[in-house]
Amino acid sequence: MAVVMDGVKKNIIDRTIPNLVKKFQNFNNDDIAYFLKLLHETGIDLFEINRDSMDKIKKFPLNLDYIYRIENIEDYNYLNNYNFKYIILNYKTIYRFLLEDEKIQKNLKEHNIILEIDIEDLDELYLSEDNKIFCIFNIVCLRINNVSKLDFIDEDFRIKDLKSKFNVLVDFCASNKYYMATAIIINAFLNGSDIITTEFNSNDYAAMEEVIIALKSIRNIEIRGDLKLISKLTRIYEKITSERVYSMKPILGEDIFKYESGIHADGIAKNPKNYEPFNPELIGTNRKLYIGKHSGKAALVVKFKELNLNCNNIDMNLFLQDIREKSIQEKRNVLDNEIIEMYKEYNKSYQR
């Protein structure tokens, strides 16, 4: 169990792999195995995969719990070869299996099923007088899918009502159509959802890293995993996809803890909470002060302390002027090693 709220343990499902398989063709199996291992150590409980995943990736860590999505009879054939924690059947698909032979029905009955249903079809399920699928199959969880907006007060009531009516767990999988997926998942979690479905570095669903860091840093909810591994997760994800994560992507971007302006630098030096929603060490990274054309004397003093340089040896105003000129000339920030070299030259000048 990855998340504990008010003494209640809840699960997180990660669905990154099917979307990676959909977008990219070639994979290094060792990289995929390491990525899944890191996700698990970060706090992910369950990993959703599908037939394409099984076809393209030949090396899954055996000590993890997998959820297998079945969309047609061909997908069903994998059930006999692997021991899946759960299988996913869509509400529109599950009735097709009722028409198949008894052997398939019998086999499906022996598995724990997550019934996935679009939010638009939920009333149909709820109001139906004849929900025989709950009698035929061992449905242990309802996944509410494609949730793009939500009346949180009504949903709070509905989650409790669904759990009571069908005697199931409730999972939420949010669409990011209106850029609300992370907020939807967090609210669903806080209002009674037993499971939440996320994806690493996602623009289509709730981003796993955003959800768990928000739960940890804003609500101080217990995450049973090592969040410092998130920086390693980012690097291996970039290796798998051969793409860089957007530098300003929340939680993962390499520039989110970079700062330059004088007031900003002075504020962080006095109290990081003035500008940072959480300590960068929480995710295994560090803040980075950059010195450039926008930097002020306060920022330069902080950088000198960081580099163990003595401010009293030189004229800081003159040094800052040269720093700004160099930054403008090079059209970039001035690197730490360049500041050290400039400092040495200034010391030589003062000693003459």
WODA-V748951 format. One record per backbone hydrogen bond with DSSP energy under -0.5 kcal/mol. NH is the residue of the N-H (numbers start at 0). CO is the residue of the C=O. E is the energy in kcal/mol with one decimal. If there is no record, write none. Layout:
BEGIN
{{NH | CO | E} {NH | CO | E}}
END
This chain:
BEGIN
{{1 | 9 | -0.7} {2 | 9 | -1.8} {3 | 221 | -2.3} {4 | 7 | -2.6} {7 | 4 | -2.2} {9 | 2 | -3.1} {10 | 193 | -1.8} {12 | 195 | -2.9} {13 | 45 | -2.7} {14 | 197 | -2.4} {17 | 47 | -0.6} {18 | 14 | -0.8} {19 | 15 | -2.1} {20 | 16 | -2.7} {21 | 17 | -1.6} {22 | 18 | -1.6} {23 | 19 | -2.6} {28 | 26 | -0.7} {31 | 27 | -2.0} {32 | 28 | -2.4} {33 | 29 | -2.2} {34 | 30 | -2.5} {35 | 31 | -2.5} {36 | 32 | -2.2} {37 | 33 | -2.5} {38 | 34 | -2.2} {39 | 35 | -2.4} {40 | 36 | -2.2} {41 | 37 | -1.9} {42 | 38 | -1.2} {43 | 38 | -2.3} {44 | 11 | -1.5} {45 | 11 | -1.9} {46 | 64 | -2.0} {47 | 13 | -2.8} {47 | 45 | -0.5} {48 | 66 | -3.0} {53 | 49 | -2.0} {54 | 50 | -2.3} {55 | 51 | -2.2} {56 | 52 | -2.4} {57 | 55 | -0.6} {63 | 60 | -0.9} {64 | 44 | -0.6} {65 | 63 | -0.5} {66 | 46 | -2.9} {67 | 85 | -2.2} {68 | 48 | -2.3} {68 | 66 | -0.5} {69 | 87 | -2.6} {70 | 68 | -0.5} {75 | 71 | -1.3} {76 | 72 | -0.9} {76 | 73 | -0.6} {77 | 74 | -1.5} {78 | 75 | -2.0} {79 | 76 | -0.6} {80 | 77 | -1.5} {81 | 77 | -1.0} {83 | 81 | -0.8} {84 | 65 | -1.8} {85 | 65 | -1.2} {86 | 111 | -2.1} {87 | 67 | -2.8} {88 | 86 | -0.5} {88 | 113 | -2.1} {89 | 69 | -0.5} {90 | 115 | -3.1} {92 | 89 | -0.9} {93 | 89 | -2.7} {94 | 90 | -0.5} {95 | 92 | -1.6} {96 | 92 | -0.8} {96 | 93 | -0.5} {97 | 93 | -0.6} {98 | 94 | -0.5} {98 | 95 | -1.0} {99 | 96 | -0.7} {103 | 100 | -0.6} {104 | 100 | -1.8} {105 | 101 | -2.8} {106 | 102 | -2.2} {107 | 103 | -2.6} {108 | 104 | -1.9} {109 | 105 | -0.7} {109 | 106 | -1.0} {110 | 107 | -1.7} {112 | 110 | -0.5} {112 | 137 | -2.5} {113 | 86 | -3.0} {114 | 112 | -0.6} {114 | 140 | -2.8} {115 | 88 | -2.5} {115 | 113 | -0.8} {116 | 142 | -2.9} {118 | 144 | -2.2} {120 | 117 | -1.6} {121 | 118 | -0.9} {124 | 120 | -2.0} {125 | 121 | -2.8} {126 | 122 | -2.7} {127 | 123 | -1.0} {131 | 129 | -1.3} {133 | 130 | -1.4} {134 | 131 | -1.2} {135 | 131 | -2.2} {136 | 132 | -2.4} {138 | 136 | -1.6} {139 | 112 | -2.2} {139 | 137 | -0.7} {140 | 112 | -1.4} {141 | 168 | -2.7} {142 | 114 | -2.7} {142 | 140 | -0.5} {143 | 141 | -0.7} {143 | 170 | -3.4} {144 | 116 | -2.8} {144 | 142 | -0.8} {146 | 172 | -1.5} {147 | 145 | -0.8} {151 | 149 | -1.0} {154 | 150 | -2.5} {155 | 151 | -2.0} {156 | 152 | -1.5} {157 | 153 | -2.5} {158 | 154 | -3.1} {159 | 155 | -1.4} {160 | 156 | -2.2} {161 | 157 | -3.1} {162 | 158 | -2.2} {163 | 159 | -1.8} {164 | 160 | -3.0} {165 | 161 | -2.4} {166 | 162 | -0.9} {168 | 139 | -2.7} {170 | 141 | -3.3} {171 | 194 | -1.4} {172 | 143 | -2.7} {173 | 196 | -0.5} {174 | 146 | -1.9} {175 | 203 | -2.4} {178 | 175 | -1.8} {183 | 179 | -2.8} {184 | 180 | -2.5} {185 | 181 | -2.3} {186 | 182 | -2.3} {187 | 183 | -2.7} {188 | 184 | -2.6} {189 | 185 | -2.5} {190 | 186 | -1.6} {191 | 188 | -1.2} {192 | 187 | -2.7} {193 | 169 | -1.5} {194 | 169 | -2.1} {195 | 10 | -1.6} {196 | 171 | -2.5} {197 | 12 | -3.0} {198 | 205 | -2.1} {201 | 198 | -1.0} {205 | 173 | -0.5} {207 | 198 | -1.9} {210 | 206 | -2.2} {211 | 207 | -2.4} {212 | 208 | -1.8} {213 | 209 | -2.0} {214 | 210 | -2.5} {215 | 211 | -2.0} {216 | 212 | -3.3} {217 | 213 | -2.1} {218 | 213 | -1.1} {219 | 215 | -0.5} {220 | 214 | -2.6} {221 | 3 | -1.3} {223 | 1 | -4.0} {223 | 221 | -0.6} {224 | 222 | -1.9} {225 | 40 | -2.9} {226 | 224 | -1.0} {228 | 225 | -1.6} {229 | 226 | -1.8} {230 | 227 | -0.7} {230 | 282 | -1.2} {232 | 228 | -2.6} {233 | 229 | -2.1} {234 | 230 | -1.7} {235 | 231 | -2.4} {236 | 232 | -2.3} {237 | 233 | -2.2} {238 | 234 | -1.8} {239 | 235 | -2.4} {240 | 236 | -2.4} {241 | 237 | -1.5} {242 | 237 | -0.8} {248 | 245 | -2.3} {251 | 249 | -2.1} {252 | 248 | -3.1} {254 | 246 | -2.4} {255 | 252 | -1.1} {257 | 254 | -1.7} {258 | 287 | -2.0} {261 | 293 | -0.8} {264 | 260 | -2.9} {265 | 261 | -2.8} {266 | 262 | -2.6} {267 | 263 | -2.4} {268 | 264 | -2.2} {269 | 265 | -1.7} {270 | 266 | -3.0} {273 | 270 | -2.4} {274 | 271 | -1.8} {275 | 271 | -2.5} {281 | 278 | -2.3} {282 | 279 | -1.3} {283 | 280 | -1.3} {284 | 279 | -2.0} {287 | 256 | -2.7} {289 | 258 | -3.1} {289 | 287 | -0.5} {290 | 333 | -0.7} {291 | 289 | -0.5} {294 | 291 | -1.3} {299 | 295 | -2.0} {300 | 296 | -2.4} {301 | 297 | -1.9} {302 | 298 | -2.4} {303 | 299 | -2.5} {304 | 300 | -2.1} {305 | 301 | -2.1} {306 | 302 | -2.1} {307 | 304 | -0.9} {308 | 303 | -3.1} {310 | 308 | -0.6} {312 | 309 | -0.9} {313 | 310 | -1.0} {315 | 313 | -0.9} {318 | 314 | -2.4} {319 | 315 | -2.6} {320 | 316 | -1.8} {321 | 317 | -1.9} {322 | 318 | -2.2} {323 | 319 | -2.5} {324 | 320 | -2.1} {325 | 321 | -2.5} {326 | 322 | -2.4} {327 | 323 | -2.3} {328 | 324 | -2.5} {329 | 325 | -2.8} {330 | 326 | -1.2} {331 | 326 | -1.5} {333 | 290 | -3.2} {334 | 332 | -0.5} {338 | 334 | -2.1} {339 | 335 | -2.2} {340 | 336 | -1.9} {341 | 337 | -2.5} {342 | 338 | -2.4} {343 | 339 | -2.1} {344 | 340 | -2.0} {345 | 341 | -2.3} {346 | 342 | -2.3} {347 | 343 | -2.0} {348 | 344 | -2.0} {349 | 345 | -2.3} {350 | 346 | -1.5} {351 | 347 | -0.8} {351 | 348 | -0.6}}
END
